[in-house]
Amino acid sequence: MTDLPKKVFTCTPVRFGGNARFFTRNVGLLSVGFQALGIDSRPIMPGPPMEDDDPRLLRTDYVNLTRASWWSSLQLDGVVLYGWALPRYTPIARAIKEAGLPLFLYLDAIGLWSPWTNGMNFVRNYWTYSTRSFPGPLGWLRFLVIARSFFPPALDLPRLRKLSLADAVGLPSPWALESTRRYARFFGFDSLLPKLHLTPPPIDPVMTYAGQPKQNRVVCVGRWHRPDWAQKNPALLLEALALFLRQTPDASAVIIGGGAQALGQTRWAAPLLAANLPIRFLDHLPHAQLVELLATSRIAVCSSTYEAAHLSSFEALCCGCSIVTTTGPALPSVYWGAQENGTIASGPGARALALALHQETQAWDQGKRNPHVSSQIWSQKVHAPQAAAQAFKLLLNC
C-alpha cells in the first residue's frame, strides 16, 4: 500500500462521549479499521473535551468543521463524514470539498426518505415513530415537523444537494441503497447515482466465531432505557419470548444492554418471572464478554420498530448466530441478515414473532444453520478492516 494515500480521518458533527467504547463502533471503529490497514487515521468530534476522552480522539471547536482552512491544515488524503444526510451539516461537507479533499459520506439510514418515493411506508413509519415517542399532541407536532418531506424544497432538495457534494456515499443495506437510488432519480439528481454504494457499518473484529458449542439460547442486544422503548419495542419482545419459552422447554433467553435490568422489573417482564421462565436481564457487557455470549447462542432477535444500520445484528452474524425479526417497513439491515441467515416473522404481533423463533429453532435442530459459514461470510463483509478497505477504495477512486 506504499503508493496509496496515507492519512484518512473520520468525523461526526455531534459531541458524543469519546472514551474507549467510542472506538468500538461507527466513526471511532472505522478509524481503527484504517489504522489496521496502515493508514494514519483519527476520528474528529466537536468539543469541548470530556474528562474520559480517549487520546486517539481529535476534538475541535464546531466552527472549525465549517472552515476549509482548518481542514486544509490537517493535510489529509480524505475524510469519512457521518452526517445522517442532514442538510444542517452541509457547511461541513462544503468546507471539506473547498479544502480539496475527497469526501465519503456514510449514511446510517433506513432509506425511507420521502413520501414522494416511499409512499405510505414513509407516512406509517414516521407516524408510528412520532406518536410512540411523544405522547398526545406532542407526537402529532413531531409528525408535522417530519412531514416537511411532503414539500421537497424544505428537506428533500437540500438533502440531495448535500449528498451531491460527496465523492462517494455509503448506505448500510441493499434496500437502503436501492431506495436512495430511486430517491435521487425521482428528484432529477441522476449525477448522484454513480456515487451511491453498499457499505455496511464497521464491526469490531473481536466479534467472531471460534467453534464454541451453540446453546439453544436467544439473545437480544439493545438500549432498554425508557426513552428507547418506542424504538426497541420491549413489550412485543417480552410477550413473544414468553410464548416461545413456554413452548420450547430447552430454550433460554438473555436481554442485554443499558437499562436491561430495569426492564426486567416492568409489568411486561412479570409473566416471565412469575412463570420462572429461563430469561436473564444483563446491563451493558464489554465486547470480550458479549462475544462469548453471542458465540455460544443460536439466535439474535430484533423486535424494533425501526433500525438503520443495526450493529447488534451484524455482530451476532459475525458470531455465528442467525437472525429473527419482526415485520415493518423500517428494518432493512435486519432483513438483509435474516433473509440470508434467519427468519422474518409473518406479521407484526407477538405470536408471529414467537412462531418465527420456533421456526428458526427447528432450522438449527435440523442442521440447516452453519455458524462457521455465517461468521466467515459476514466477517468478510463488515469487520472494521474490511469496512475501512472498502471506504478507502472509494476515496482512492475519487
N, C-alpha and C positions, 0 to 999 in steps of 0.2 A: 504493500500500500504506500510505497515511498513516493509515488507520483501523484498521490491524491491529496486533496486539501486536508489540513490537519487540525482545524480549530472550528468546531461547531457548537454553539451554545443553545440551550433551550430556555424558554421563557413562558411564564404565566403572569398575567397582569393583576393577579389577585394576591393579597398579602395573607397567604396561608402560613401555618406553622412550618418551620424549616428544620425540624430536628431529624434524627437519623431515620425515623419512619417515613419522612417525606421522600427519601431515596429508595423506597420500596415500591413506588407506583408513579405512573404518569410522567410528569416533566422531570422529576428527580431521577427516576429509574431509567428513563431514556438517556439521560446524561451519563449514567453509569454504563449503559449499553455502549454508548460512543467510546467511553474510556476503555472498555474491554476490547474494542477494535483498534486501539492505539491512537485514537483521536482526542485531542485536548478538548474537554467539554466541562462546562459548569452550568447549572441552572440559575436563572435570574428571576428575582421576585422584587416587588416594591418593598420599601422599608416603611417605618424604621425597623431595625433588627429586633429579634426576640431573644430572650435570655438563653434558650436552649438551641439556638441556630447551629446547624452543622457547619463547620468551617468550609466545606465544599460549596456552600451556597453563596451567591453574589447578590447582596441587597443594594438597591439604589433608590433614590427619590423617584416617585412615579413620573414626574415631569421629564426625567432623563429618558424614559422609554419612548417619549414622543419627539425626541431630538435626534436628527440624523447625525449631528456632530458627535453625540455620545456613542452611538452605535459604531461610527467610523473609528473612534478611539480604541475600540476593543480589538480591531484588526482581525475580524472573523472571516471565515470562509463560508458561513451560512448560519441561519437561525431557524429553529423549530419553535413556532409560537402556538401555544394552546390558548385560543381565544373564543371558543364556542360559537364562532361565526357571528358574534355580536357586533353591530355597527359601532357601538361606543368605543371599541378598541381599534377602529380604523386608523386613527392617528399613529398608533404604534406600528401597524403594518406599513403605513406610508413612510414613516421615518426609517424603517429598516430598508425599504426599497430605495429611498433617496440616498441612503448611505452606500448604495451599490452592492448590497448583499443578497444572495439567493435566499428566498423565504419559503419555508414549508409551513403551511397552516394545518394543524391537526384539529379535526372536529370531533369532539366527544359528543356525537349527535345521534339521535334516533333516526332522523331523516324525515320526520313529519314537519315539513317547513311551512306549508301554506294550504289553506282550503282550496286554493286555485289548482293545486296539483295533487293534493292528498284527500280532498273531498271530506266526507263525513268522518273518516278516520281521524283527521286533524281536529274536527269540531268535538267529537266524542272524547278524544284523549285529553284535550285541554279543559273541557268542561269537567271531566272526572277529576283531573289534577286540581283544578281551582276549587271546586266545591268540597273535595275531601280535605284539602289543605287549609281552607279558611272557612269558618262557619258562617252560615246565613248570607247577608248582603255583602260581606267581605269577599266571599267566594265569587259572587256574581260580578263584583267590581274587578277582581283579579282576571276573570274570564274576559271582561270587556277590554282590559289592558292588552291581553294576549291577542284579542280579536283585531288588533291593529293590522294583522296579516290579511284581513279582508280588504285592506287598502294598500296595494303594492307600494306606492311611494313612501308609506310610513315605515315599512320594515323590509319587505322583500327586495326592493331595488337597492337600498343602502347595503343590505347584507351581501347581495350578489356583486356589487361594486367592490366591496371589501375583499371577497374571495378572489376577484379578478386581479387584485394586486399581487397575489401569491404566484410563485413559480410552480408550486405543487400543492395539492390539497389532499389530505388523507381522511378517509371515512372508515369507521370501525367494523362494518359488516357489509356483506354483499347487498342486502336490501337497502341500507342507507346510501350506499354508492349509487345504485340504480335510481332511487328516489331523487337524489341530488342531481343526477343527470337529467331526469325529466323536468325538474325544477328549473335548471339552467336553460334548457331548450324552450320551455314554455315562455319565459320572460326574455328570450332573444339573446341570451349570453352563451351562444354556441362556442365562442372562443375559450370559454372556461372548461369545456368538455375534456380536452386532452390533458388538463391539469388534475383531473379527479382520479384518485387511486384508492384501492382497497388496502388499508394499512391498519391491521389490528393493533390494539394497545400493547405496550411492553409489559411483560410479566416477569417477576423475579425468577431467575434460573434455579433457585432453590426449590421451586415448585416442580417436582418431577417424581416419577415412579421408579422405585428401585426393586420391585418384585415382592413387596410385602404382601402377606396373605390379606385378602379382602374380606371384611366382615359385612354382614347384611345390615348395614347402617346407612341412614340418610343424614346428610349434613345440610345446613343452611347458614350461610355466612352473610352478614349484612350489618347495617346500622339499625338498632332497635330502640333508639330513644323516641319519645312521644312525637316530636316534630317529623320523624321519618315514617310514621305509621301509614300516612296517606299513600306513600310510595311503596313501602315494603309489604303492606297488607298482611300483618301478622295474624289478624283474625281468621282470614282464609287459610293461612298456613297451619295454624294450630288445629283448626277444625278438620282439615284434611289429614294431618298427622294422627289425630285421634282416631279417625275412621280407619286409616291404614294400619296403625299399630294394633288395633283391636282384631283386625282380620289377618295379621301376619305375626304370629306369636314369637318367631325367632328374630324379628327385626327390632332395631332401636333407632333413636334419632338424637341429634345434637344440634342446638341452635347456638351460633357463635357470633360475637360482636358486641360493641358498646351498647349497653342497655339490655343485654340478653337476660341477665339475672332479674332485673326489674320486670321484664316482660313475663318471666316465669311466675310473678306474683299477681298477674292480672286475671280478670274473670275468664279470659279466653283460655288460659292455661289450666284453670281449675279442674275441668273434666279429666284432663290427662293425669293430673296429680292425684285426684280423688280415686281414679281407677288404677293407680300405681303403674301406669304405663312407662316403659323404659325410655325416658327422654331426659336430657340434661340441658341446662342453660349456662353457657360459659361466656363471660365478657371477653374482651379482646385478647387474642393469643399472639405471641410473637410468631413470625413466619416459621421458625425452626420447629415449633410445636404444632402449628397449623398444618404444615406439610405432612407431618407424621399422621395426623388425624385424617386428612384427605386421602393419603396414600393407603390407609387401611380401611377406607369406606368405599362403598359401591356407588352411591348416588348423591349428587348435589341437586337440591331442589330450589327453584326460584318462584316465589309467589307474588312478585312485584306487579304493580300496575304499569310501570314503565321503567325502562333501563336503556341507556345508550351503550357505552362500552362496559359490559357487565364483567368487571375484573374477577369477581369470585367464581364465575362460571368458567372463565378461561383458566384460572388457577386450578380448578377442580379437574378440568380436562387434561391438563398437563400432569396431574397426579393420578391419572388413570381412572377417574370417575366418569360416569355417564350423567346426562343432564335430564331432569324432568322439570317442566314449566307449565304454568297456566296459559290461557289464551288471551289475546288482546292485540291491538294494532301497534303497540309501542315497546316491543321486546325483540327487536331484530337480531341483536347479537346473541341473545339467549337461544332464539330459534335456530340460528346458524349452528350452534353447538349441539342442540337437541336433535336437529334433523340429521346430522352426521353421526351422532352417538348418543341416543337417548329417546325420550318420548315427550310429545306435546299433548297436553290434556285436550279432550274433545270439546270442552266447554269451560266457562269461566268460574264455575262453582267448586265448592269443596269436594263434593262427591266425584266430580270429573278428575280433579287433581289427585285424589286418593286412588282412583282407578288407574291413573297413569303411573303412579308409584308402584302399584301392584303389577301392572304390565311390565314395567321396567325390571322389577324384581324377578319376574318369570324369565325375562330375557337373560339375566345373569345366571339363573338356575339352569337354563338350557344351554349355557355355553356360548351365547350369542354376543357377549361383550368381552373384549380383549383389552385389559388395562395397559399392557405393554404397547400395543399398536396406537391406542388413543394418546398415550403420553408422547410417543415418538412423533406422531403427526402434528399434534398441537404445539409441542415444544419447538419444533422447527418453524412454526408459523409465528409464535408470539413471545418466546423468550427474549429478554431485553437485547442481547447482542444481535439477534436476527431482526428484531424490530428496528434497531438502530441502523443496521446494514441496509435495510430497505429505504429508510428515510435518507440515509447518506447517498444511496444510489440516485434517488430522485433529485436531491440537491446537486449532485455531481453533474446531472444531465441538464441543469438549468442553463 
